[in-house]
């Protein structure tokens, strides 16, 4: 029995997170359904105000004094706020700075530095491109071997896949917590444990999971993690990324881009790099204050809603999407490109058909905005806080119209 | 004969750039003189508006579509705008992305990659800390030798100093165009030529010169240059930096942080890194759109004012500062920590006395905001567009009061 639009309206009426939708700026009139919050989240209304008032009051008013009145600590302060809201990490292990790519480069290299003598990095072929490219550049530079894993769309990379390649030469295992294409949610805890049993360290990419599902970095004993803040955290296009380093490694942390803001006593401007104590030394240059302030807004709303409730709604939106896809789209030749088991599926659902590229363009033109991923997937992003069940229903309804 | 306040008022009346002052947000009432635009420039009024309207219209309205409607090209488009306004560089060689530190890391490493077999990097002890630390990290990683130069406060590093250490083992010579402490303006053209004669490449740090004095990267045949945009370009705290790579090197450009946005056909998300054509491959991750839009505002106002006129006013402000320092501050024990020759002096003047740290704190408390630089310098930043002669006069007047 197909879910009706009335069913979707009922789901919205019973949605404990419904009120959060009104915190976001309304999209323009031409948007029927925004189903790409997993690429670029919608803006909270508060963010434009924060930016304008920062320019007028903080920047113009405090000028250089702002740096000694709090801006300098923002990467760590807001890092801790995000860690508490969404990463399951105690304070003092997270900074907001740089891009995901740069943080990933630093984290993987720092992990390699902690495992001298080991010559292999394990990564999967379906990992996000930037991660694969960074690993390739580091492997070339350091003469390391890359061990490539390939998972299936249903199961992604399993613990057994990883265990199958672990040996005493593996320095680092790195994966995406949620696969960018299939939405497969990896068993981060079990893979981390398996890596540790072989003496390797892990670097998790949390881009698609932060703000979308539960993350317990400390409990899982993750070594390093990075991720972006412009998807489910909603900090805006090109917002700074985060980097997490487990307390256990902070004493010996050696990341490769030594910069003044990661040095002990930066403003003494002394000769010779000496890393600052703790997580601070993951920073290199000056991070974007504007960007960090937007991350703060996103972290606050996640904390207020609660990541458990967010995950619950993401799963419900995913179940509805798959039910409608089964009823409406499977008969039109679509297959599911994501795990059917919601416990192993993140905050988006991929629907696969060979003309996905063209169809995605038509949908966007018509006001339903999903995302295309090569070669043949339409990703339906299900961002719990700004998205209603009705919006998803309407989007899929138009999709079946256009896909006929 | 000491310049009177009336003289300063007259200089303002005759200042062809006077109207630009009103483009900036007024500082709060407690600020008598802001003399630190060389650390953090004041905000143009337009920037807060650009940010708020970007959040409300572009981000909220266009959502993910914005990336294919122009955001993706912004790093290069605004790079070209800044290059035309302030760098003396033709289009296609400049991007806005990352921090100065990260860009410097990429540029120095890319330069080293273009000089395989050579084992030395030349840098000066008075270079900005982050540059020194990055060179140390690269030298450690690659087993290179650092050749440290030391200049005097008056003359900085001269061509002869550089020539004295050049040999066929030097891969890269890197310096700041304007020294952060003394304000010494290096002879970038002559040093670049000297390096080239020895077969080495140059990487110039333009943090303190961009938007403050004439730069002719193409004419000087500079290989690589980087710099920040939060000083004289005025793009805000933590605004993204720029990176310039001479066309001559673009075909073989190999920077170390391979990321998806620097790859050919990023969104095909293919296996294996293949650098994008041209300057694009200097990019790694997603740059801050907000930050780039602020750089655009700064570049536009520099283009409108003209870098020649800006440099002229910077020199006039510097001459006035030194004349007043000679009259008022030298008798109180201050010495000039900057070149007296305005042709060799950038956009700030350092005044040296052993209690500079305490005095700078007192000045800031009283509403005159210069910058302290260890161990004993007060930097008087002279940002031509927002700063009046009267403001500088008032600032130095209070300085002589407090320094008695």
Boltz contact constraints between the chains, C-beta under 6 A:
constraints:
  - contact:
      token1: [A, 25]
      token2: [B, 60]
      max_distance: 6.0
  - contact:
      token1: [A, 28]
      token2: [B, 61]
      max_distance: 6.0
  - contact:
      token1: [A, 34]
      token2: [B, 63]
      max_distance: 6.0
  - contact:
      token1: [A, 36]
      token2: [B, 64]
      max_distance: 6.0
  - contact:
      token1: [A, 39]
      token2: [B, 64]
      max_distance: 6.0
  - contact:
      token1: [A, 40]
      token2: [B, 64]
      max_distance: 6.0
  - contact:
      token1: [A, 43]
      token2: [B, 55]
      max_distance: 6.0
  - contact:
      token1: [A, 43]
      token2: [B, 59]
      max_distance: 6.0
  - contact:
      token1: [A, 43]
      token2: [B, 60]
      max_distance: 6.0
  - contact:
      token1: [A, 47]
      token2: [B, 55]
      max_distance: 6.0
  - contact:
      token1: [A, 48]
      token2: [B, 52]
      max_distance: 6.0
  - contact:
      token1: [A, 48]
      token2: [B, 55]
      max_distance: 6.0
  - contact:
      token1: [A, 48]
      token2: [B, 56]
      max_distance: 6.0
  - contact:
      token1: [A, 51]
      token2: [B, 51]
      max_distance: 6.0
  - contact:
      token1: [A, 52]
      token2: [B, 48]
      max_distance: 6.0
  - contact:
      token1: [A, 52]
      token2: [B, 52]
      max_distance: 6.0
  - contact:
      token1: [A, 55]
      token2: [B, 43]
      max_distance: 6.0
  - contact:
      token1: [A, 55]
      token2: [B, 47]
      max_distance: 6.0
  - contact:
      token1: [A, 55]
      token2: [B, 48]
      max_distance: 6.0
  - contact:
      token1: [A, 56]
      token2: [B, 48]
      max_distance: 6.0
  - contact:
      token1: [A, 59]
      token2: [B, 43]
      max_distance: 6.0
  - contact:
      token1: [A, 59]
      token2: [B, 236]
      max_distance: 6.0
  - contact:
      token1: [A, 60]
      token2: [B, 25]
      max_distance: 6.0
  - contact:
      token1: [A, 60]
      token2: [B, 43]
      max_distance: 6.0
  - contact:
      token1: [A, 61]
      token2: [B, 28]
      max_distance: 6.0
  - contact:
      token1: [A, 63]
      token2: [B, 34]
      max_distance: 6.0
  - contact:
      token1: [A, 64]
      token2: [B, 36]
      max_distance: 6.0
  - contact:
      token1: [A, 64]
      token2: [B, 39]
      max_distance: 6.0
  - contact:
      token1: [A, 64]
      token2: [B, 40]
      max_distance: 6.0
  - contact:
      token1: [A, 71]
      token2: [B, 237]
      max_distance: 6.0
  - contact:
      token1: [A, 99]
      token2: [B, 285]
      max_distance: 6.0
  - contact:
      token1: [A, 99]
      token2: [B, 286]
      max_distance: 6.0
  - contact:
      token1: [A, 100]
      token2: [B, 285]
      max_distance: 6.0
  - contact:
      token1: [A, 101]
      token2: [B, 259]
      max_distance: 6.0
  - contact:
      token1: [A, 101]
      token2: [B, 284]
      max_distance: 6.0
  - contact:
      token1: [A, 101]
      token2: [B, 285]
      max_distance: 6.0
  - contact:
      token1: [A, 102]
      token2: [B, 102]
      max_distance: 6.0
  - contact:
      token1: [A, 102]
      token2: [B, 284]
      max_distance: 6.0
  - contact:
      token1: [A, 102]
      token2: [B, 285]
      max_distance: 6.0
  - contact:
      token1: [A, 105]
      token2: [B, 257]
      max_distance: 6.0
  - contact:
      token1: [A, 129]
      token2: [B, 260]
      max_distance: 6.0
  - contact:
      token1: [A, 129]
      token2: [B, 269]
      max_distance: 6.0
  - contact:
      token1: [A, 130]
      token2: [B, 259]
      max_distance: 6.0
  - contact:
      token1: [A, 130]
      token2: [B, 260]
      max_distance: 6.0
  - contact:
      token1: [A, 133]
      token2: [B, 258]
      max_distance: 6.0
  - contact:
      token1: [A, 133]
      token2: [B, 273]
      max_distance: 6.0
  - contact:
      token1: [A, 134]
      token2: [B, 258]
      max_distance: 6.0
  - contact:
      token1: [A, 136]
      token2: [B, 273]
      max_distance: 6.0
  - contact:
      token1: [A, 137]
      token2: [B, 256]
      max_distance: 6.0
  - contact:
      token1: [A, 137]
      token2: [B, 258]
      max_distance: 6.0
  - contact:
      token1: [A, 236]
      token2: [B, 59]
      max_distance: 6.0
  - contact:
      token1: [A, 237]
      token2: [B, 71]
      max_distance: 6.0
  - contact:
      token1: [A, 237]
      token2: [B, 289]
      max_distance: 6.0
  - contact:
      token1: [A, 238]
      token2: [B, 286]
      max_distance: 6.0
  - contact:
      token1: [A, 238]
      token2: [B, 287]
      max_distance: 6.0
  - contact:
      token1: [A, 238]
      token2: [B, 288]
      max_distance: 6.0
  - contact:
      token1: [A, 238]
      token2: [B, 289]
      max_distance: 6.0
  - contact:
      token1: [A, 256]
      token2: [B, 137]
      max_distance: 6.0
  - contact:
      token1: [A, 257]
      token2: [B, 105]
      max_distance: 6.0
  - contact:
      token1: [A, 258]
      token2: [B, 133]
      max_distance: 6.0
  - contact:
      token1: [A, 258]
      token2: [B, 134]
      max_distance: 6.0
  - contact:
      token1: [A, 258]
      token2: [B, 137]
      max_distance: 6.0
  - contact:
      token1: [A, 259]
      token2: [B, 101]
      max_distance: 6.0
  - contact:
      token1: [A, 259]
      token2: [B, 130]
      max_distance: 6.0
  - contact:
      token1: [A, 260]
      token2: [B, 129]
      max_distance: 6.0
  - contact:
      token1: [A, 260]
      token2: [B, 130]
      max_distance: 6.0
  - contact:
      token1: [A, 268]
      token2: [B, 374]
      max_distance: 6.0
  - contact:
      token1: [A, 269]
      token2: [B, 129]
      max_distance: 6.0
  - contact:
      token1: [A, 269]
      token2: [B, 374]
      max_distance: 6.0
  - contact:
      token1: [A, 273]
      token2: [B, 133]
      max_distance: 6.0
  - contact:
      token1: [A, 273]
      token2: [B, 136]
      max_distance: 6.0
  - contact:
      token1: [A, 284]
      token2: [B, 101]
      max_distance: 6.0
  - contact:
      token1: [A, 284]
      token2: [B, 102]
      max_distance: 6.0
  - contact:
      token1: [A, 285]
      token2: [B, 99]
      max_distance: 6.0
  - contact:
      token1: [A, 285]
      token2: [B, 100]
      max_distance: 6.0
  - contact:
      token1: [A, 285]
      token2: [B, 101]
      max_distance: 6.0
  - contact:
      token1: [A, 285]
      token2: [B, 102]
      max_distance: 6.0
  - contact:
      token1: [A, 286]
      token2: [B, 99]
      max_distance: 6.0
  - contact:
      token1: [A, 286]
      token2: [B, 238]
      max_distance: 6.0
  - contact:
      token1: [A, 287]
      token2: [B, 238]
      max_distance: 6.0
  - contact:
      token1: [A, 288]
      token2: [B, 238]
      max_distance: 6.0
  - contact:
      token1: [A, 288]
      token2: [B, 288]
      max_distance: 6.0
  - contact:
      token1: [A, 288]
      token2: [B, 291]
      max_distance: 6.0
  - contact:
      token1: [A, 289]
      token2: [B, 237]
      max_distance: 6.0
  - contact:
      token1: [A, 289]
      token2: [B, 238]
      max_distance: 6.0
  - contact:
      token1: [A, 290]
      token2: [B, 290]
      max_distance: 6.0
  - contact:
      token1: [A, 291]
      token2: [B, 288]
      max_distance: 6.0
  - contact:
      token1: [A, 374]
      token2: [B, 268]
      max_distance: 6.0
  - contact:
      token1: [A, 374]
      token2: [B, 269]
      max_distance: 6.0
